[in-house]
Amino acid sequence: MNHKEITEKAEAVKGLGGMTVNERLVLSSLMELFDRTKINDRGTAQYILTALKVDQKSIEQILK
């Protein structure tokens, strides 16, 4: 999945601000991709979290 497709999935979810990171991942259908990329492709994992409007401090903690 490319960055454009990730962005489209993230933007399709309304009300991201009131959701947990897991809720954002599930509702955007990006959970499986995130789980695969957080180990082998951290750049894509970070892009997914950024597209889902997760704050930078949280992203750093999640990707430790």
C-alpha positions, 0 to 999 in steps of 0.5 A: 500500500502506498502513501496515497492509499494510506492517507485516503484510508486515514482521512475517511475516518471521522472524529479521530481526535476522540479515539485511541490509537488502536481505534484509529488503526482499526477503523481505518483498516490500517491495523494489519499493515501497521503491525507488519511495518512497525518492525520492518519498515518503521518509516511506513509505520510512522507515516500511518500514525502521522496520517491518523493524527497521532502526536509525535511524542506518542509515535516515538513511544509506540515505535520504541 
